[in-house]
Structure formats: C-alpha cells, structure tokens
C-alpha cells in the first residue's frame, strides 16, 4: 500500500520512480512488484565513469525529500543506500529509484506548518522565529520564555552559520536543536525523530554523491514555495 501511494504521488516525475505492485499476484507471503534496473546509489565511481550528472542527482534527492514531507505529507523514511538505485538511461538527468516501503512517515497538519516555517526561519537565520515556533507549537515546556530559548538557539546556530554553505548539515543542526530544546522540557515527538533520521539519510546520500551539495540553493526555493 505504501509503495502504491508513493508511486501515485510521483507519477510522471522526472526526479524519482517507484515500482508498480501487482496486487493480483500478491499474497500475505509474497509481494510481486515491477523489476527496476539501475545502479546502486553508492556506486559513485561507476556513475562518474558513465558520465552521470552527479550534482543533478544529489539536488534532486533533496528536492524529493522536501516535497514528500511538505507537499504530499507522505515520505519514505528508510532511504539508506540498500533501498536506493539510480536510473541512468538519461545520464544528464538521472532519476532516483526507490525500494522497500516498510517504513514511511507523515506529520499532522500542525507539525507540517510549524516545521515548514521553522525550516524557512533557519534558512533566513531568524532565531527568534524558530524559538517562537517551538513555544507556540507546544513542543517545549509551557513556561519557556521565548527570549531565553532564542538566545540558546543563537548560541547553537552562529558557529554553524559562519561555515560555508557546502559544509552545513541541516540534519546535524536538527539533532543539536533538539538537544538544546530538551533543556527546555521539549516533548520528543516520534514523527519528528523519524523525520530527523530521514533527513540525515538523504543528506548523507547527497553529500556522498556530491560533497559540495548546497542545501540552501536546493531546498530554500521549495520551502519558500
């Protein structure tokens, strides 16, 4: 069912492809799906040898993730290299191939809204807005003062922000942010942990493919939209 939903969401997309499930042949013990042909995503040298546009592939992966979370609200939450292949039939516009849909995630409308605003605030270095969103969403303790939390976020963020964009990891920032928020009695939301895990997977894949991946350039236009 997850495979079928993801395929429907991305039908006709040049960014990613999902196999069709043949439900008429599928039983409780056997799942029958379309066979896909591609190169394992971590065979980077093979793709380079075949003239694949690695930068395009890395940026497409980031866009896929953000669209899954904020447009479809249904994201593949197990995007490790064993589940990801690459269609290189058009080397200049390679396409992701996703498999194994046992772990997926979705958010409440409220969490979606708060996270979208928080990501945009992060891109704009608006620490006060990040603090306000944590307080307004109820993720941190009821008595948390926005000014105090803003100061803690600034202390966390500034050393990261002063690094080049290519060296920034949004997944690492989220991990540190949640660690800071725990000092303010943050209630850990299981769906946010799954989202964080997925971000780290996607970012790791993207940087393995293209170390100079610019998260700002790729994700910010999608988040602004």
N, C-alpha and C positions, 0 to 999 in steps of 0.2 A: 504493500500500500504506500509506503514511504517512497519507494522507487517510482511508482506510478505518479504520485503527486509532484515529485521533483521534475520528472520528465515533462509533465503538463505545464508546470510553471515556466520552464525554459525552452519550450517547443520552438524550434526555428532560430534559436540564438546562435550567433557565431562564436560565443565565448565558451560554452560548455555543452556537453552532450551526455544524456543518461540512457542506459539500455531500456528497451521495452521489456515488460514482463508478460509472458504468455500464460495468462491465468487458466486457460483451458487445459494446459498440461501440468499445472502447478497443484501440488497436494500438501498435506500437512508435513510431509517429509522431504519433498523435492520442490525447489523453486527453479523454474525454467525461464531464462531470460535471453535476450539478444546477445550474441557474441560481439565484443568490441575488439578492434585491432588498434594498438597504439604502442608507444614507447613508455616504459616506466618513468615517472616524473623525475626520479633521482639519477637517471642515466643522462646527465647533463652533457658529458663529452660526446656521446652518440648524437645528441640533438645538434650540438655545435658542428660536428662533422657533416651533418646533413643540411646545414645552412638554416636551421630553425631560428626564427626571431625570438630569442630568449627574453628580451625586455618586454615585448608584446605579451608573451605568455605570463610573465610574472605580474604585470599590471592587470591583465585580465583576471587573474586569480583573486587579486584584492577587490576588484570591482564585483566579481561574482559573490564574494562573501558579503559585502555591504548591501548588495541588492537582495540577497537571500534574507538577510536579517531585517532590513527596513522597508523593502517593497513587498516581499512575499510572506515575511514573518514565518519562514519555514526553512531552517538551514541544516545542511549536512554537518554533523558535529563529530565526525571521525575522519578528518581529512589528512591522515598520515600517508606516507609515500606508498604503502601497500595497497591503498584504495584509490590511487590517482594515477592515471595514464595520460598520454598526450597524443592527440590526432595530428599528424604532421603532413597530411595529404596536401595542405597548402602551407609550406614552410614559413612564409611571411606572416600568415595569420593562423598560427597553431591554435588548437582548441582543446580545452580540458575534457577528460573523460573520467567520470566519477563512478565508483562502485561501492557496494556494501553499505546499505542504508539502515542498518540496525539501530544506529544512534542518530537521532535528529533532535533539533531544538526549536522552540518557539517562545515568544515573550507575550506578556499581557500588553494590551494597548498602552497602558500607563508606562510600563517599563520601556516599551519601544520609544515612546515620546521622550521620556527623560533621558534615555541613552542617546538618542539622536541629537538632542540638544546638548548633551554633555560632550559628545564627540566634536560637534561644531565649536563649542566653547574651548575645547582642548586645542583644536586647530588654530583658534583665534587667541590663544593664551589668556583667556578670560577666566581667571582663577575664582573670582567671586561667583560667577555664574555656575561653575562646577560645584562650589560649596552650597549655593542656594538650591541647586537641583537635588543634591543629596539630602538636604534638610526637608525640602518640600515633598520629596518622594517618600519620606519616612524610612529611608534606608539607614539613617543614623539616629542616635538617641534623640528623644523628643526635646530635651533641654539643650541641645547643641547650639552654640552661638555661631552664626554664620561667619562673623569676623574671625573668630578663633580657628574655625575649620579652614577658612580661606588662607590664613597665614600658614597653616600646616601644609596645605596643598602647594602654596607658592614655594615653600622651603623644599618640598619634594621635587617640584617641576623645574625650577630655574636651572639647576645643574644639567638637566636633560635637555632643556630647550636651547642651551648655549652650544650644544653639539651640532654638527652638520646634519641636515635632514636625512641623509643617507644612513647615518649612524643611529637614528632614533628607532626605538622599538615601542610600538603602541601597546603590544602585549605586556612587555615589562613594565611600562608605565601603569597599566591597569593593575598588575599584581602589587606594585608599590602603593598605588592609590588605595586599594582595598586593605592593605596592611595598615596604612595611616588611619583609614576610616574605622578600623577595629578599635582604635584607641578612643573613638567617639561612639562606642557601642553599636557599630554597624551590624545589622542583622544580615547574615550571609544568605543570599538568595541562590538556591540551587541552579536556576536557569542562568544566572549571571556567571556562575562558576563554569558551566558548560560553554557559555559564550566565550569566556576568557580562554579556556582550553582551545577552542576552535580558532580564535584569533592567533594564539601562539603557533598553532599548527600551520595556518595559512601564511603567517609572516615568515615562519621558518622555511617553508617551501619556497616562498617568493625570494627570500634572500639567498637561499641555496642556489636558485636558478640565476638570480641577478643581484649581486651584492649591493649594487648602487640603487636598489629599488627606493623610489621616493614616495613614501606613504602619503605625504601631503598632496603631491601632484595628482596621485591616482584616486585617493579616497575623498578628498575635500569637495570636488565638484559633485560627486554622488551624494555626499551628506548635505551639501547646500541644496541640492535638488529635493 
